[in-house]
């Protein structure tokens, strides 16, 4: 009986040793062999570059479109056109509505493929195509977020600022937008987090971002565990850091109100 117990214990120990040996070998092939950890670092940097510049473009487009749409809603909607400015504003608002409808109604990966394979068919500048595609996509969502923030401010503040001698643009930039920004900060933060994760579809056009690198390593090692888990953990770490920073910024902005 003791002999059988010893044999079973020895087999169990050998099984654990084999498991850890295979795990170590898989880790070595994924990260150590041929300095493959540098592939993950390069992929991470490409992901952050694309997300950063796409976010800047999305914020710029979003604020411009939100300004056009909110101005139209407050000055033109519900009354007849009074001049060329009102007609122009209606045309711009219609174009903005078309842009938002098209961008929000089509998948981001299709927009990326159109940008890369059609618009950038001759240049093959992959990262620029990705930045423009994701930035234009993000701009549609940022525009609605910012517009909702602007429209949430009491209209009496517009009237009060105009009575103090502020023109429309000064009222918007010095009084309305600072208050709206505090209201929409959580939604803007979530949009940036979504944008970072959305860059993973850039692998469809062969951009060497994080997801592409993880899949490339997986195809070379024929093992999926470490490459895919590593990519998932890196994305998770980025999101956790951004969430922490956004919460800290929100607390600081709330404290500044008191």
C-alpha positions, 0 to 999 in steps of 0.5 A: 500500500505504501509502495502504491502511495509512493508511486502515485506521489512520484507521478504527481510530482513529475506531472507538476514538474512537467507542467512548470517546465512547459510553462517556463518554456512557453514564457521563454519562447513568448518573451525572452527568445529573440528579445520578443518582449521588445515586440510587445513594447513596440506594439504598445507604443504604436497603440498609444501613438494612434490612440493619442493623436486620434483622441486629439483629432476626435476632441477637435472635431467633436467640439467644433461639431458640438458648437455648430449643433448647439448654436443651431439649436439655440439660435435657429431652431424654431424660428424662420431664417433671418439672414445669410448667417442663419442659412449657413448655420442650417447647412452646417448643422445638416452636414454635421448631422449627416456626418454623425449618422454615417459614422455612428451607423457604420462599424469602425473596422469598415471605416478603417478599411475604407480609409486604408484601402481606398483613401490611402490606397497609394500612400500606404501610410498605415498609422496616419490612416488609423489616426484619421479613421479612429479620430473621425470615428471618435469625433462623432461620439465626442460631438454628441457628448459635448453637445449634451453638456452644453445644452445642460447649462441653464439658458439664463447664463447665456442671457446674463452673460450677454447682458454683461457685454459678452458676445456669443463666442466669449460666453461659450468659451469663458462661461459655458464650456468650462461648466460643460466640461466638468459635466461631460468629463466622465463620458469623455474619459470613457470615450478615450478608454473605448478608443484605446481598446478600439485601436485593436482592430488596426490589426486588420490592415497590418498595423503593428499595434499591440493586438497584431503583435500578440497574434504575431507571436502566437503564430510563431510560437504556436501557443496562445496562452502567454501572447494573448494573456499578455496583451489583455493584461497590458490593455487592462493596465492602461485602462486602470491607469487612465481610470485612476487619473480621470477619477483624480481629475474629477475630484480636483475639479469638484474640490475647485467648486467649493 
